[in-house]
Amino acid sequence: MFDSLTERLSATLSNITGRSRLTEDNIQETLREVRMALLEADVALPVVKDFIEQVRQRAVGQEVTASLSPGQVFVKIVNDELTRVMGEESGSLDLNVVPPAVVLLAGLQGAGKTTSAAKLANWLKRREKKKVMLVSTDVYRPAAIDQLRTLAADAGAEFFDSDPSQKPLDIARDALAAARKQFVDVLIVDTAGRLHVDQEMMDEIRVLHQNVDPVETLFVVDAMTGQDAANTARSFNEVLPLTGVILTKADGDARGGAALSVRSITGKPIKFMAVGETIDALDAFHPDRIASRILGMGDVLSLIEEAEQKVDRKKAKKLADKIKKGKRFDLEDFRDQIQQMNNMGGLTSMMDKMPGMGNMSAAVQEKVNDRQFSQMEAIINSMTPGERRYPDSINGSRKKRITMGSGTQIQDLNRLLKQHKQMQKMMKRLTKKGGMANMMRGMGGMMQSPGRVPGR
């Protein structure tokens, strides 16, 4: 997300460096470029106009301090304004009520409500340690109830079964009663997709809302619809008291117009952002971190949080202890490291969150991408346990068998073995200096020549 905006803004803001003072004249061209970048990112025009005016008022006349260049001052102003537009602070869920706290999801058909309900359940279980129940009141879409039942199992959440012959209000009431009996902390109610102009359907969800009295009413919207996402959310908010927004398919939107428009147009905070199809692909929305990523300054806090949540500490410690004892870093260990990194969203996701790396992601995408790691894993999986433990035993005939089994070429296997040797040396050094944290930091070392990241 934000790829095109990040690239455009980075190029634009670099042009203002080297000035001794920020004036109306020397920032006018930069502001024009920023304006075009935002419009091309499909940010709503009123939001763009307000953003540019706020930046202009703050930037003109700013003296350059001893420690900052004009470019840095200007970038800080743009960063502050991006954060303001997206909502200043992240909007957490208000669950401080007598359980069960009811969370109602609303939105258009196809926006991703059902998958978002399961992702939210998983997030609440994993991050907040809540007992969660899911229920579907979508009696119109074929297999909607079955879909949520399957996703609830994936999320490890309770599921209240319903039937298409029932009325949505009856389903919701019964689910709420069951949640109380089972001492559930949070009940997530998935609803049918509807248009705000469909009076009958809007009346249905309004009555549903009145009867279950949710503490959170979240509007689920497809980020790829750009500024239309914000306009749709505003229309729903006029007939339903929304408390926040979940942006789905954010990983498929390279522009970012929805994220930059929703708060200003609706007055409602974006609370979550779905960034993939897996059950754990849901992140809390932090405006300050997103602004930092848009300007190519990384998002170290999110990277650390992901590492804490998704890195298998036992495996990492076991590997560190193994190497400290003088044992070799073999290809099974190498495969574990690849899988650990994939759990954190892959190399591309990690690079986006590293300061200074976001801007170069596109430039090195052909050389450094997650497909290479999938290929590596396939090659290692085609080996015997003995070959994985003793890579030096892999001779010509073994190489032919391994590459045929993994659908790769001999040169791909040779490159993997070379990278493993380099990683072997690196791991030995890193575990001596800093343990698990440095081991994870060393993952970039796997992409040595010819796929090496420039400057690393």
C-alpha positions, 0 to 999 in steps of 0.5 A: 500500500502507498507504493506510488505515493511514497515514490512520488513524494520522496522524489518531490520532497528531495527537491527542496533540500539545500535551501537556507529558508522555506519561503512561499516561492521555493515551496510553491513548486514542491506543494504543487507536486505534493498536490498532484501526488495526493490526487493521483493517489485518489485522495478526495479533493477537499482533503487535498486542498485542506492538507496543502493549505495546512502545510503551506501555513506551517512551512512558510517562514520556518527558520532552519535550525542548526540541526535540521535542513529545510528539507527535513523541516518540510518533511516533518511538517508533511509527516505531521499533517499526514498523521493529522489527516489520518486521525492523530492517534490509533482508535482502539476498540472500546471493550470496557463494558460488562461482557459480552461486548458486541461488535457489529460489522456493516458494509457493502457486499464483497467488501470482506466483512466475513473474513474481517470478522474472523480476522478480528476474532483472531486479533482479539484472541491473540493480542487481547486474550479475549474469548470471542464468539462469531455469528452470521446474520447473513441469510441472503448470501448462499453459504455465508454462514458456512463460510464464517463457521469455517473461518471461526474454526481457523481463528479458534473462536466460538461459533453460534450456528444459525440457519438461512430460514431464520430472521437476522434479528432472531439470530442475533438475539439468540447469539447474545443469549448464548454468549452470556451463558458461555461467558464470552468476552466479545460477540462479533456479529457479521451482517449481510452486505447492503447499499445505503439506498436500500431502505428495507435493508438499512431498516433491518440493520438499524433494528438489529443495532438497536436490539444488540446495542453494540459497543462498536459498529465498524464499517468494512470497506474495500481500500481499492475503491479509493476515495469512494470508500470514504464517501460510502462510509459517510453515507452509511454513517448517516443512517447507522452510528458508526464508531470506526472503519476496517480497511480491507485489501489494503495490500492490493491498493498501491495508492492509499486514497482511502486511508488518507480520506476516510477520517476527514470525510467521515470523522470516524477513525480507521481502526484496522487494516487488512493486509492479506488473505491469511487469518492473521493478516489484520493490523491495528491502524496507527496513523503516525506509523503509516505517515512515516511509511508513506514518507519512506521513514520506515515503521520500526515499532510495527516491525518489533511488534510483529517479531514479538508476536510471530517469531518462534522464540523457542526455535530461535533460542534453540538455533542460537544455542546450537551454534554457540555449541559449535554445531553447524547451521544446516539447511533445515535451520536455513529453512526454519529461518525462511519460514520465520521471515514468511510469518512476518509477512516476507522480505518485502513487508519487512523492507517496507518497515525498515527506515530508508528501505521503503523507497528502494523496494520497487528498485530491487523488487526484481532481484529481491522478492519473496518468490525467491524464498519460496523457491529456496524452500521448495529446493530444501524440501526436495532434499533428504534429511541427510542432505539437509543436515550435511549439504557437502554430501550433495554431488552432481547426481543428487543435484539433478534429483533435487532440481527435478523434484523442486522444478528448478535449475542446477544454478538455482541450487548452486546459488542456494548452497552458496547463500547457505555457506554465507549465512552459516558464517553470518549466523556464527558471528551474529549469535556471538554478538547479540542472540536472536534479535541479531539473527533475525536482523541477519535475514537480509544476508540471505540475499547475497549476490546476485540478489543482494540488496544494494548498500547492505 
